[in-house]
Amino acid sequence: MNENKPGASQNLACVFCRKNDDCPNKYGEKKTNEKWNITVHYYCLLMSSGIWQRGKEEEGVYGFLIEDIRKEVNRASKLKCSICKKTGASIGCVASRCKRSYHFPCGLQRECIFQFTGNFASFCWKHRPVQIITSNNYRDSMPCTICLEFIEPIPTYSILRSPCCKNAWFHRDCLQVQAINAGVFFFRCTICNNSDIFQKEMLRMGIHIPEKDASWELEENAYQELLQHYEHCDVRRCRCKEGRDYNEPDSKWEIKRCQCCGSSGTHLACSSLRSWEQNWECLECRGILYNSEDFQKAKKHSLPNTNNVGITDCLLEESSPKLPRQSPGAQQKDLLRQGSKYRRDISTIIMELGFQIKKKTKRLWINKANIWNSALDVFRNQNFNPSHTIEVAYVNESDNFGREHPGSKQEFLSLLMQHLENSPVFEGSLSKNLSLNSRALEENLYYEAGKILAISLVHGGPSPGFFSKTLFNCLVYGPENTQPILDDVSDFDVAQMIIRVNTATNVADLNSVVNECYNYLELIGCLRIITSLSDKYRLAEDILVYHVIKRVQAPFESFKQGLKTLGVLEKIQTYPEAFYSIFCHKPENLSAKVLSDLFTVCTLSDVQALGFWNSYLQAVEDGKSAITMEDLLIFATGCNSIPPAGFKPTPSIECLHMDFPIGNKCNNCLALPITNTYQEFQENMDFAIRNTLRLEKEESSHYFGH
């Protein structure tokens, strides 16, 4: 089949509307199946009342089978258009008792409404939905917020009003062009940026919002300039002999950007910075920070002088005395970014990071039973480019025929995150810190862990959710500005030592603890002469800081370098509040409503099966099923939670005549069985999902158990 050849279909007429116009904005893409000599406009095909998509996308025309198209053309040939009076009117008004039929172009001309959602309903000019406004306080003309041409603020077919902003009016044609260019991910209100409410209303009023990337997303390197870092030394007296634009990483001539504005820079040596991690502000930002009325120097922390202070009340949970130097800058960044503009939604930030991903595809051959080592081999390959689109293929080493199976990228990244959480590079139960593992250091696994985490986030993987607040603060503010707490200590003996030091009631008890732990304290450099009981707080702090931070300094630096991949670390340090929610907290539990909203329903699905589906979701949520919400999501997508950037493609549901459900993780599609009773539906769903997940778990358990 040769499809979509411009030269071939340009002069051919659509079998439904009999027009040879090729106008994608009005009639949708024009496509020709040369084998069967059929040409259609996409919208004419989509809106026809007696046809539905029974095939896969590559079958027939857009998934509509050839025999179905012929049957629909034959049906329409017996119907006369209520507008042009010619036969072939394949579209009918869905209003009860309305007998009007029409061609798609005729319907547009007569101002009918076509809804490109749900059951793809069509409404004639008498029954079309309208926007109702209770009171009209607009006496003067107002500009269309897209083309800025003045229009009368009265809702008509050609004039639409935003449902979320009272003063936002649009031409219908302007909205339709914007929707086609922006796609479902970027089409939103031009005033308040709302997408959910805005898109629902526009779909109701007949605006087609295609499920595709925005047109500007499809341009190669369209945002390349946004990814270029500022590299110029702006200090008054630059000491670099190679010039102000010279930048040599990991040396004193590396350029450090202003931590506030990012649009000024300095060589480390030119501003006497000992390391890249030191904070630096340009003169302009420093003036704003330190001259503002809100700036106050942080007060010094005084040590408790009571003997009855418990470990949770002492300095172990206080802010670090080193924080004041960094804190004012963090507190005043809102002045530079105008308050609420600085707070960003995590999905938007990750989407921006995704601009780096190029169309060029890199196929990863992964052994599913040994995902971690397979991933390491791939990511360590010198030909691997983290900015290329990832495509996953699963292989089995024991398969002598070398067969491969298409895999889900998001499932692969989800399994990778699960292994990373339980890998030897981290320690702790729920909130984890970096460990000190000699083998991991030797194999450079800390760097690889950071790199894999960065790649996973940018390519649409799940949120980590297992970082301790201390580890996260070290990444954002630096170890020197972070104060650990007792919960960060995973070693039981060390935790007990700190508790004993901190709860000593007199100097004799404190000296007794020091003498018992003399060798260890001397080894870690925390041995000190005890002169008063207040020395216990400094001793406890020294032990804590050594064990949690200083002990893992080498792993931390390596991990941080890996996390710089694709600019992830820089984004974390710029928007810590947004990233804290996904690094230190697990996603919220899934609910029936969340999953119901997550899955879109394919065209003309079985109504009874959809009713069973909604009842089944509620039964799972109420614990009346053998599976959980997470099991259901894993079965359909391979992930047990919704990634921060969402699923791509959007999860969908279709109903098929079969006994058991099928989960297509590559397309995030769940096929539901069509059954006679709900009891049969639930039993088949439970059986298939439970046993499928059990088999998958058994296949990989021998590796994850190590």
SVG drawing of the C-alpha trace seen along z (x, -y; Angstrom):
<svg xmlns="http://www.w3.org/2000/svg" viewBox="-38 -50 86 72">
<polyline fill="none" stroke="black" stroke-width="0.4" points="0.0,0.0 1.3,-3.4 -0.2,-6.1 -0.1,-9.8 1.8,-10.7 1.1,-14.5 1.4,-14.1 -0.9,-11.1 -3.8,-12.5 -3.6,-16.2 -6.3,-15.9 -8.3,-13.0 -11.6,-13.6 -12.5,-12.4 -15.0,-9.5 -17.2,-11.1 -17.4,-14.8 -16.4,-14.5 -14.1,-17.5 -10.5,-17.4 -9.4,-20.3 -6.3,-19.5 -6.6,-21.8 -5.4,-20.0 -6.5,-22.8 -10.1,-22.6 -10.6,-19.0 -7.7,-17.1 -4.9,-15.4 -5.8,-14.0 -4.7,-10.4 -4.9,-8.0 -4.8,-4.2 -3.5,-3.5 -4.0,0.2 -7.8,-0.2 -8.0,-3.6 -9.6,-5.3 -9.0,-8.9 -10.3,-10.4 -10.1,-13.6 -9.2,-12.6 -12.1,-14.6 -14.6,-13.3 -13.6,-9.7 -13.5,-10.4 -16.9,-12.1 -18.9,-9.7 -21.6,-8.2 -21.6,-4.6 -18.0,-3.7 -15.4,-3.0 -11.7,-2.2 -11.4,1.6 -7.9,2.0 -4.5,1.0 -3.1,-2.4 -1.2,-1.0 -4.1,1.0 -6.4,-0.4 -6.6,-4.2 -5.8,-5.5 -6.9,-2.2 -10.3,-2.2 -10.5,1.0 -11.1,0.7 -14.3,2.9 -15.7,0.7 -15.0,-2.5 -16.8,-1.0 -19.8,0.0 -20.0,-3.5 -19.7,-5.1 -22.5,-2.8 -24.6,-3.8 -24.0,-7.5 -24.9,-7.2 -28.5,-6.8 -28.6,-9.9 -29.1,-13.4 -27.2,-16.4 -29.5,-18.8 -27.3,-21.7 -26.2,-21.0 -29.0,-18.5 -26.5,-16.0 -26.2,-12.4 -23.3,-11.0 -24.1,-12.8 -22.3,-10.4 -22.6,-12.6 -25.7,-12.9 -26.8,-15.2 -26.8,-13.3 -29.7,-15.2 -32.7,-12.9 -35.3,-13.1 -33.1,-15.2 -32.9,-13.7 -30.4,-16.1 -27.4,-14.7 -24.6,-16.5 -21.1,-16.4 -18.3,-17.6 -17.4,-20.6 -21.1,-21.5 -21.4,-21.2 -18.5,-23.6 -20.1,-26.1 -23.4,-25.9 -21.7,-26.3 -22.3,-22.8 -20.2,-21.6 -18.0,-18.5 -16.6,-17.3 -13.3,-15.5 -13.5,-13.6 -15.6,-10.8 -17.9,-9.4 -17.0,-12.1 -20.5,-13.6 -21.8,-16.0 -24.5,-18.7 -26.4,-20.5 -26.9,-24.3 -30.1,-24.0 -28.8,-21.8 -25.2,-22.8 -23.8,-23.6 -23.5,-27.3 -21.6,-29.2 -23.9,-30.8 -22.9,-34.0 -25.2,-35.3 -24.3,-39.0 -22.4,-40.9 -20.6,-43.8 -18.5,-44.3 -19.7,-47.4 -16.6,-48.0 -14.9,-45.7 -12.1,-43.5 -9.0,-42.0 -8.8,-38.3 -5.9,-37.3 -4.3,-35.4 -4.4,-37.7 -5.1,-40.9 -7.8,-41.9 -10.8,-43.6 -14.0,-41.6 -17.5,-42.0 -17.4,-40.2 -20.6,-38.1 -20.3,-34.3 -21.3,-33.1 -20.1,-30.2 -17.1,-32.2 -16.3,-33.9 -15.5,-31.9 -14.8,-32.9 -12.3,-31.3 -14.0,-29.3 -11.3,-30.3 -10.6,-34.0 -13.6,-36.4 -11.6,-38.8 -10.2,-36.3 -12.0,-36.1 -10.9,-34.3 -11.7,-33.8 -12.6,-30.2 -10.2,-30.0 -7.4,-31.4 -8.0,-28.8 -8.1,-26.0 -4.8,-26.9 -3.2,-27.3 -4.6,-23.9 -3.1,-22.2 0.3,-23.8 0.4,-23.3 -1.1,-19.9 -2.6,-18.5 0.5,-19.0 0.8,-22.8 -2.7,-24.0 -3.9,-26.2 -5.5,-29.5 -3.3,-32.4 -4.1,-34.4 -3.9,-32.1 -2.1,-29.1 -4.9,-26.7 -5.1,-23.6 -7.6,-21.2 -10.7,-23.4 -9.7,-25.3 -9.3,-22.1 -12.6,-20.5 -14.5,-23.6 -12.8,-24.0 -13.4,-20.3 -17.1,-20.8 -17.2,-23.8 -15.7,-21.8 -12.0,-22.7 -9.8,-19.7 -6.8,-19.3 -4.5,-16.6 -2.6,-14.2 0.8,-15.1 3.9,-17.1 3.8,-20.8 5.0,-21.8 7.9,-23.7 8.9,-20.5 9.4,-18.7 12.1,-21.1 15.6,-19.7 17.6,-21.6 14.8,-24.3 15.8,-25.1 19.5,-24.5 20.3,-28.1 18.4,-27.6 20.8,-24.8 23.9,-26.9 25.5,-28.0 26.9,-31.4 30.7,-31.2 32.3,-34.6 34.3,-36.2 32.8,-39.5 34.9,-40.6 36.6,-43.9 40.1,-42.5 40.3,-39.0 43.5,-37.2 43.3,-34.6 45.9,-34.9 43.7,-33.0 41.0,-35.6 37.6,-36.1 35.9,-33.4 38.4,-30.7 36.8,-27.9 38.7,-24.8 36.5,-22.5 37.9,-21.1 40.6,-23.8 41.0,-27.3 40.0,-28.6 36.6,-27.0 33.8,-29.6 31.3,-29.8 28.0,-31.5 26.2,-33.8 24.0,-31.6 21.1,-34.1 20.8,-35.3 23.1,-32.9 23.8,-35.6 27.2,-36.7 30.3,-34.7 33.8,-34.6 36.8,-32.3 37.3,-30.6 40.8,-32.2 39.6,-35.7 37.2,-35.7 39.5,-33.7 37.1,-30.8 38.7,-27.6 36.2,-25.3 33.3,-25.3 30.9,-24.5 31.4,-27.9 28.6,-30.4 29.2,-33.5 26.9,-36.4 27.6,-39.1 27.7,-42.7 24.1,-43.5 22.6,-40.5 24.8,-41.1 23.4,-44.6 19.8,-43.4 20.5,-40.6 22.4,-42.6 20.7,-46.0 17.1,-44.8 15.1,-45.6 14.3,-42.0 18.0,-40.9 19.1,-40.1 22.2,-38.3 21.3,-35.0 21.7,-34.7 24.4,-32.4 23.2,-29.2 24.0,-29.0 24.7,-25.6 22.2,-24.3 23.4,-24.4 20.9,-22.2 21.6,-18.6 18.0,-17.5 18.1,-18.2 17.3,-15.0 18.9,-14.1 15.9,-15.3 16.0,-18.7 19.7,-19.4 21.9,-20.6 21.4,-17.3 18.2,-18.8 19.3,-22.5 20.2,-24.4 23.9,-24.3 25.9,-27.4 27.3,-27.4 24.0,-28.0 23.7,-31.8 26.2,-32.5 24.0,-30.6 20.5,-31.2 20.2,-35.0 20.8,-34.3 18.2,-31.5 15.7,-33.7 16.1,-36.6 16.0,-34.8 12.3,-35.5 13.1,-39.2 15.1,-38.5 12.5,-36.2 9.4,-38.3 8.0,-36.1 5.7,-33.3 7.3,-33.1 10.3,-31.3 8.1,-28.4 7.8,-26.0 5.8,-22.8 8.1,-19.8 6.5,-18.4 7.2,-21.7 10.8,-21.7 11.4,-18.1 9.6,-18.9 12.1,-21.7 15.0,-19.3 13.4,-17.0 14.0,-19.7 17.5,-18.3 16.3,-14.9 17.0,-14.6 14.9,-12.7 17.8,-10.3 17.0,-7.0 19.3,-4.8 18.2,-1.2 19.2,0.4 19.4,4.2 18.5,5.1 18.5,8.5 15.4,8.1 16.7,10.7 19.9,8.6 18.7,5.0 21.3,3.3 24.3,4.8 22.7,4.5 22.0,0.8 25.6,0.2 27.1,1.8 24.9,-0.4 25.4,-3.7 29.2,-3.1 29.6,-2.6 31.5,-5.5 28.9,-5.7 26.0,-6.2 24.6,-9.7 22.1,-10.5 20.4,-13.1 19.3,-10.6 15.8,-9.1 15.8,-5.8 14.2,-2.7 14.3,0.6 14.5,4.1 14.5,7.1 16.8,10.0 17.4,13.3 21.0,14.6 19.8,18.2 17.9,17.7 20.1,19.3 18.1,17.6 19.0,14.1 15.3,13.0 14.4,9.6 11.1,8.3 10.1,4.6 10.2,3.2 8.6,0.3 11.0,-2.5 9.1,-3.6 9.0,0.0 12.7,0.3 13.4,-3.0 11.0,-2.0 12.8,1.3 16.1,-0.5 15.0,-2.9 13.8,0.0 17.2,1.6 19.0,-1.6 17.0,-2.2 18.2,1.2 21.7,1.0 24.8,0.9 25.5,-2.7 22.7,-3.7 22.1,-2.8 19.2,-3.3 15.6,-1.9 13.2,-4.5 15.1,-7.7 18.5,-6.8 21.9,-8.4 25.0,-7.4 27.0,-4.5 30.7,-3.9 31.2,-0.8 34.7,0.0 33.6,2.1 31.2,-0.6 34.0,-3.1 36.3,-0.9 33.8,-0.3 32.7,-4.0 29.2,-3.0 28.4,-6.3 29.0,-8.2 26.9,-5.7 24.1,-5.9 23.9,-9.7 24.1,-9.5 21.3,-6.8 19.1,-8.8 19.5,-11.9 18.9,-10.0 15.8,-8.4 14.2,-11.7 14.8,-13.5 13.6,-10.5 10.3,-10.2 11.2,-7.7 9.6,-7.6 10.5,-9.8 13.2,-8.4 11.3,-9.2 13.9,-7.6 16.4,-10.4 16.9,-11.6 16.5,-15.3 20.1,-15.5 21.4,-14.0 19.1,-16.3 20.3,-19.4 23.9,-18.3 23.2,-18.3 21.4,-21.7 23.3,-23.7 26.6,-21.8 27.7,-19.5 29.3,-22.4 25.9,-24.0 24.0,-20.9 23.4,-19.6 22.6,-15.8 20.3,-14.3 20.4,-11.1 18.0,-9.3 20.6,-9.6 22.9,-7.1 22.1,-3.6 24.9,-1.9 23.4,-0.9 26.6,-1.0 27.4,-4.5 23.9,-5.7 24.1,-4.3 27.4,-6.0 25.9,-9.4 23.0,-8.8 25.2,-7.9 27.4,-11.0 24.4,-13.3 22.6,-11.9 25.5,-11.9 24.5,-13.6 28.0,-14.5 31.6,-14.8 32.5,-11.4 29.9,-9.6 31.0,-11.5 34.6,-10.6 33.6,-7.0 32.0,-6.9 35.0,-8.6 37.4,-6.1 35.3,-3.1 35.3,-4.5 38.8,-6.0 40.2,-4.0 37.2,-4.8 37.1,-8.5 40.9,-8.8 40.5,-7.1 37.8,-9.4 39.5,-12.5 36.8,-13.3 38.8,-12.7 38.7,-15.8 39.6,-16.6 36.5,-16.9 36.5,-19.9 32.8,-20.5 29.5,-18.7 28.6,-21.1 31.5,-19.5 29.2,-16.6 27.2,-18.6 30.2,-19.4 31.4,-15.8 28.0,-14.4 27.9,-16.8 31.5,-15.9 30.7,-12.1 27.4,-12.7 28.9,-15.0 31.8,-12.6 29.6,-9.5 27.0,-11.0 28.9,-13.5 32.7,-13.4 33.0,-9.6 31.2,-9.5 32.9,-12.6 34.4,-10.7 31.2,-8.8 29.2,-12.1 31.5,-14.0 31.3,-11.1 27.5,-10.8 27.2,-14.6 29.2,-14.5 27.0,-11.8 23.9,-13.8 25.2,-16.7 24.3,-14.7 21.8,-16.6 21.9,-19.5 19.8,-17.8 21.9,-18.9 21.8,-22.5 18.0,-22.4 17.8,-20.7 19.9,-23.5 17.8,-26.2 14.4,-24.7 15.0,-22.8 11.3,-23.0 10.0,-21.4 12.6,-18.5 12.3,-17.9 8.8,-16.6 9.9,-13.8 13.3,-13.0 12.3,-12.7 8.7,-11.6 7.0,-8.6 4.1,-9.4 0.7,-9.5 -1.4,-6.3 -3.4,-5.7 -7.1,-6.0 -10.0,-4.9 -10.5,-8.5 -6.9,-9.0 -6.8,-5.8 -10.1,-6.6 -8.9,-10.1 -5.5,-8.7 -6.8,-6.3 -8.5,-7.7 -11.2,-5.7 -10.9,-4.7 -13.6,-5.6 -16.9,-3.8 -15.9,-1.4 -18.4,1.1 -20.6,-0.8 -21.2,2.1 -17.5,3.0 -16.7,-0.6 -19.3,-0.4 -17.7,2.8 -14.3,1.1 -15.4,-1.8 -17.0,0.7 -13.8,2.7 -11.7,-0.3 -13.9,-1.0 -13.7,2.6 -9.9,2.6 -9.8,-0.7 -12.2,0.8 -10.0,3.9 -12.6,6.3 -10.2,7.5 -7.2,9.7 -5.0,7.0 -4.0,3.4 -4.2,0.1 -0.4,0.4 -0.7,3.9 -3.3,2.6 -1.0,-0.3 2.0,2.0 0.0,4.5 -0.9,1.7 2.2,-0.5 5.1,1.3 5.2,-1.5 3.7,-1.4 3.3,-5.1 2.7,-8.1 6.1,-9.6 6.6,-13.3 6.4,-14.1 3.4,-11.9 3.1,-8.9 3.9,-9.1 1.9,-7.9 -1.2,-8.7 -2.6,-5.5 -5.7,-4.3 -8.5,-1.7 -10.1,0.3 -12.7,3.1 -12.3,6.3 -14.2,9.6 -11.8,11.8 -11.7,13.7 -8.9,11.9 -7.4,8.4 -4.2,7.6 -1.7,4.9 0.5,3.4 3.2,1.6 4.9,0.2 1.8,-1.8 0.4,-2.1 -2.8,-0.5 -5.2,1.8 -7.5,4.0 -10.6,4.9 -12.6,8.1 -16.2,7.8 -18.2,10.2 -21.8,10.8 -21.7,10.2 -19.6,8.0 -18.6,11.1 -17.1,12.7 -15.3,9.4 -13.8,9.1 -12.7,12.7 -11.0,12.6 -9.3,9.3 -8.0,10.5 -6.8,13.8 -4.9,12.4 -3.3,9.5 -2.3,11.5 -0.7,14.3 1.0,12.1 2.7,10.1 3.6,13.2 5.3,14.8 7.2,11.5 8.3,11.3 9.5,14.9 11.6,14.4 13.5,11.5 13.5,12.5 16.8,14.5 18.6,11.4 17.0,8.9 17.5,11.2 21.3,10.8"/>
</svg>
